[in-house]
Amino acid sequence: MDDQNSPLTELQTLLVSDLSTLYKLVNAFGVPVAEGDIRAASVILRRWLSEGLIGRLCNDLRIVPSFPVLNNKKALAQAAEDSNINYFLSAGVRLCGAPVLFFHNSVAPVKERMGFETPIPQHIMVSTREFINQPRVYFEGEFFTCLEIITFTANKMGGVHHDSRRNERQSRMQRASEFMTFGGPLDRINRQPPGELYLNVEPNGQELLSGFHLEIIAAASSFVHIHLNGQQLMTIPETHRQKSWFSRTFGNRKPEFQVYETKKAPSKSKDKPI
């Protein structure tokens, strides 16, 4: 395009810049994840997905965007059907250097808990609408989508600004985000875990991360791997490709998590999933 100052050219430049920023978050290997980086990522994701910039840009260019995501449909369905499971997090990140596909919590006695009878989720290519509407978290009978999590993190958890006001659904989202939290040793993290379960996943970590923070990392990784008319826009170095696919490394160790129960987990709601 000849006019380098046109709105369309500005959007193209902004997209390239934002992809570069998200790539640095997704591919920062060997160091503890920074909560501030995740908040910054939520702002970028909100701009392109919640505010619809990616749709506007692609419509003007007459190209079709698609994104790789983990196919969590079967696992989520099984979680919703099990009356003992009150929490499911899709995740798709790296903890202790190894990929973790999902977390879930069951209130059933250990001997009575059922495993997930589903193949390891594979990545699938989806449209923008499918990407943002994919259910990612299940908590006490309710599903929360990728778009809801991005918007909530950016608007309520300090991404764009910090807002302590909550409507009824946002209050449930707050509880869902805090039910299971992640970080370093309890005596090193910067605040007391607010939810029911805490996982020590990073020996050198000092910050506490919520489940929604992990979902932002996963969404950022999917966005970095955006395809336009079937072709990946950003070239990922071959040495990074396997490590960066839906991942953020917390180190290079085998995944050995210390789990702490901070308080008694609530019973699963009898309300039907929405």
C-alpha positions as CSV (number, residue, x, y, z in Angstrom):
1,M,0.0,0.0,0.0
2,D,1.4,3.4,-1.1
3,D,0.1,5.5,1.8
4,Q,2.3,4.5,4.7
5,N,0.2,6.6,7.1
6,S,-3.2,5.0,6.2
7,P,-5.2,3.5,9.1
8,L,-4.9,0.1,7.5
9,T,-1.1,0.3,7.3
10,E,-1.0,1.5,10.9
11,L,-3.0,-1.5,12.0
12,Q,-0.6,-3.8,10.1
13,T,2.3,-2.3,11.9
14,L,0.6,-2.5,15.2
15,L,-0.2,-6.2,14.7
16,V,3.4,-7.0,13.9
17,S,4.6,-5.1,16.9
18,D,2.1,-6.8,19.2
19,L,2.9,-10.2,17.9
20,S,6.6,-9.6,18.7
21,T,5.7,-8.5,22.2
22,L,3.5,-11.6,22.8
23,Y,6.2,-13.8,21.4
24,K,8.7,-12.6,24.0
25,L,6.3,-13.5,26.7
26,V,5.5,-17.0,25.4
27,N,9.2,-17.8,24.7
28,A,11.0,-16.4,27.7
29,F,12.6,-19.7,28.7
30,G,14.2,-20.6,32.0
31,V,13.0,-17.7,34.1
32,P,10.0,-17.4,36.5
33,V,6.9,-16.0,34.7
34,A,6.2,-12.3,35.5
35,E,2.6,-11.5,36.5
36,G,3.1,-8.0,35.0
37,D,4.0,-9.5,31.6
38,I,0.7,-11.5,31.7
39,R,-1.3,-8.4,32.4
40,A,0.4,-6.6,29.5
41,A,-0.5,-9.6,27.3
42,S,-4.1,-9.3,28.3
43,V,-4.2,-5.7,27.1
44,I,-2.9,-6.8,23.7
45,L,-5.3,-9.7,23.4
46,R,-8.2,-7.4,24.4
47,R,-7.3,-4.9,21.7
48,W,-7.3,-7.5,18.9
49,L,-10.0,-9.9,20.1
50,S,-12.4,-8.1,22.4
51,E,-12.3,-4.8,20.5
52,G,-12.3,-6.6,17.2
53,L,-9.2,-5.1,15.5
54,I,-8.2,-8.4,14.0
55,G,-11.6,-8.7,12.3
56,R,-11.4,-5.2,11.0
57,L,-7.9,-5.6,9.6
58,C,-8.6,-9.0,8.0
59,N,-11.9,-7.8,6.5
60,D,-10.2,-4.8,4.9
61,L,-7.4,-7.0,3.6
62,R,-9.9,-9.7,2.5
63,I,-8.0,-12.4,4.3
64,V,-9.2,-15.1,6.7
65,P,-7.5,-15.5,10.1
66,S,-7.3,-18.8,12.0
67,F,-5.7,-19.8,15.3
68,P,-4.3,-23.1,16.7
69,V,-6.0,-24.1,20.0
70,L,-6.0,-27.2,22.1
71,N,-9.2,-29.2,21.5
72,N,-10.5,-29.4,25.0
73,K,-14.1,-30.3,24.1
74,K,-14.2,-33.9,25.2
75,A,-12.3,-33.2,28.5
76,L,-14.6,-30.3,29.4
77,A,-17.7,-32.4,28.6
78,Q,-16.4,-35.2,30.9
79,A,-15.7,-32.7,33.6
80,A,-19.2,-31.3,33.4
81,E,-20.8,-34.7,33.5
82,D,-18.9,-35.8,36.6
83,S,-20.8,-34.5,39.6
84,N,-17.7,-34.6,41.8
85,I,-15.6,-32.3,39.6
86,N,-16.1,-28.7,40.6
87,Y,-13.1,-27.2,38.7
88,F,-11.4,-27.6,35.3
89,L,-8.7,-25.4,33.8
90,S,-7.7,-26.0,30.2
91,A,-4.2,-24.6,30.7
92,G,-2.0,-25.8,27.8
93,V,1.2,-24.3,29.3
94,R,4.6,-25.5,30.4
95,L,5.2,-26.0,34.1
96,C,8.6,-27.2,35.3
97,G,9.6,-27.5,31.7
98,A,6.9,-30.0,30.7
99,P,3.6,-29.4,28.9
100,V,0.5,-29.5,31.2
101,L,-2.8,-30.0,29.3
102,F,-5.3,-29.3,32.0
103,F,-5.9,-29.2,35.8
104,H,-9.1,-30.4,37.5
105,N,-10.3,-30.8,41.1
106,S,-12.6,-33.5,42.4
107,V,-14.4,-33.5,45.8
108,A,-14.7,-37.3,45.7
109,P,-12.5,-39.5,47.9
110,V,-9.2,-40.3,46.2
111,K,-10.2,-44.0,45.7
112,E,-13.5,-43.1,44.0
113,R,-12.1,-40.5,41.6
114,M,-12.5,-41.3,37.9
115,G,-9.8,-40.6,35.3
116,F,-10.4,-38.8,32.1
117,E,-11.2,-41.3,29.3
118,T,-10.2,-39.1,26.5
119,P,-7.2,-39.0,24.1
120,I,-4.5,-36.4,24.6
121,P,-6.0,-33.2,23.2
122,Q,-4.6,-32.2,19.8
123,H,-4.4,-28.7,18.4
124,I,-7.0,-27.7,15.9
125,M,-7.3,-24.6,13.7
126,V,-10.3,-22.4,14.5
127,S,-11.8,-19.1,13.3
128,T,-11.6,-16.0,15.4
129,R,-15.2,-16.5,16.6
130,E,-14.4,-20.1,17.6
131,F,-11.2,-19.0,19.3
132,I,-12.8,-16.4,21.5
133,N,-15.9,-18.4,22.3
134,Q,-14.0,-21.6,23.3
135,P,-14.9,-22.6,26.9
136,R,-11.6,-22.7,28.8
137,V,-12.6,-22.9,32.5
138,Y,-15.3,-24.8,34.2
139,F,-16.2,-23.9,37.8
140,E,-19.1,-25.0,40.0
141,G,-21.4,-25.7,37.0
142,E,-20.4,-22.8,34.8
143,F,-18.2,-22.4,31.7
144,F,-16.1,-19.3,31.1
145,T,-14.8,-18.6,27.6
146,C,-11.5,-17.3,26.3
147,L,-13.0,-13.9,25.5
148,E,-14.5,-13.6,29.0
149,I,-11.2,-14.4,30.6
150,I,-9.3,-11.9,28.4
151,T,-11.7,-9.1,29.1
152,F,-11.9,-9.9,32.8
153,T,-8.2,-10.0,33.2
154,A,-7.6,-6.8,31.3
155,N,-10.5,-4.8,32.8
156,K,-10.7,-6.1,36.4
157,M,-7.3,-7.6,37.3
158,G,-5.0,-4.7,36.4
159,G,-4.4,-5.2,32.7
160,V,-5.8,-1.9,31.5
161,H,-6.8,-0.7,35.0
162,H,-7.8,-2.3,38.3
163,D,-11.5,-2.3,39.1
164,S,-12.7,-3.9,42.2
165,R,-16.4,-3.7,41.3
166,R,-18.1,-7.0,40.3
167,N,-21.5,-7.9,39.0
168,E,-22.8,-11.4,39.9
169,R,-21.1,-13.2,37.0
170,Q,-17.9,-11.3,37.5
171,S,-17.9,-12.3,41.2
172,R,-18.1,-16.0,40.1
173,M,-15.3,-15.4,37.6
174,Q,-13.2,-14.0,40.4
175,R,-13.7,-17.1,42.5
176,A,-13.0,-19.3,39.5
177,S,-9.7,-17.5,38.8
178,E,-8.6,-17.9,42.4
179,F,-9.8,-21.4,43.2
180,M,-6.5,-22.9,42.1
181,T,-3.4,-20.7,42.2
182,F,0.2,-21.3,41.1
183,G,3.7,-20.0,42.0
184,G,6.8,-20.7,44.0
185,P,7.4,-21.9,47.6
186,L,4.8,-20.4,50.0
187,D,7.5,-18.6,52.0
188,R,8.7,-16.8,48.9
189,I,5.6,-15.7,47.1
190,N,4.4,-12.1,47.4
191,R,1.0,-12.7,48.9
192,Q,-1.2,-15.4,50.6
193,P,-3.0,-17.7,48.2
194,P,-6.7,-16.6,48.1
195,G,-8.3,-19.8,46.9
196,E,-8.8,-23.4,47.8
197,L,-5.7,-25.0,46.3
198,Y,-2.1,-23.7,45.7
199,L,0.5,-25.5,43.5
200,N,4.2,-24.9,43.9
201,V,5.3,-25.1,40.3
202,E,8.4,-22.9,40.3
203,P,11.1,-23.2,42.9
204,N,12.5,-19.7,42.1
205,G,9.1,-18.0,41.7
206,Q,8.1,-15.2,43.9
207,E,4.7,-14.2,42.3
208,L,1.3,-15.8,42.7
209,L,-0.5,-16.6,39.5
210,S,-4.2,-17.4,39.1
211,G,-5.8,-19.9,36.7
212,F,-6.8,-17.0,34.5
213,H,-3.2,-15.9,34.3
214,L,-2.3,-19.3,32.8
215,E,-5.2,-19.0,30.4
216,I,-3.8,-15.6,29.2
217,I,-0.5,-17.3,28.5
218,A,-2.3,-20.0,26.5
219,A,-4.3,-17.4,24.5
220,A,-1.2,-15.3,23.8
221,S,0.5,-18.4,22.4
222,S,-2.4,-19.2,20.1
223,F,-2.5,-15.5,18.9
224,V,1.2,-15.5,18.2
225,H,0.7,-18.5,15.9
226,I,-2.0,-16.7,13.9
227,H,-2.5,-18.0,10.3
228,L,-3.7,-15.8,7.4
229,N,-5.4,-17.7,4.6
230,G,-3.8,-20.8,6.0
231,Q,-0.2,-19.5,6.2
232,Q,1.4,-18.7,9.5
233,L,2.2,-15.0,9.7
234,M,5.1,-15.1,12.2
235,T,8.1,-17.3,11.6
236,I,8.9,-19.3,14.7
237,P,12.6,-20.5,14.9
238,E,12.9,-24.2,14.5
239,T,14.7,-24.5,17.8
240,H,11.8,-22.8,19.6
241,R,8.9,-24.4,17.9
242,Q,8.4,-27.4,20.1
243,K,8.9,-25.5,23.3
244,S,6.7,-22.5,22.4
245,W,3.7,-24.4,21.1
246,F,1.0,-23.5,23.6
247,S,3.6,-23.1,26.2
248,R,5.5,-21.0,28.6
249,T,8.4,-22.6,30.4
250,F,8.9,-22.4,34.1
251,G,12.2,-24.3,33.9
252,N,13.7,-27.5,32.5
253,R,12.7,-30.0,35.2
254,K,10.3,-32.9,35.3
255,P,6.8,-31.6,36.5
256,E,6.8,-32.2,40.2
257,F,4.2,-30.1,41.9
258,Q,3.6,-29.5,45.6
259,V,-0.1,-29.0,46.2
260,Y,-1.4,-27.2,49.3
261,E,-5.0,-27.1,50.4
262,T,-5.6,-23.6,51.7
263,K,-9.1,-24.2,52.8
264,K,-12.0,-26.7,52.4
265,A,-13.1,-26.8,48.8
266,P,-16.8,-26.0,48.3
267,S,-19.2,-28.6,47.0
268,K,-20.1,-28.5,43.3
269,S,-23.2,-26.4,42.5
270,K,-26.3,-28.2,41.3
271,D,-26.9,-25.5,38.7
272,K,-26.8,-26.7,35.1
273,P,-23.9,-25.5,33.0
274,I,-24.6,-22.5,30.8
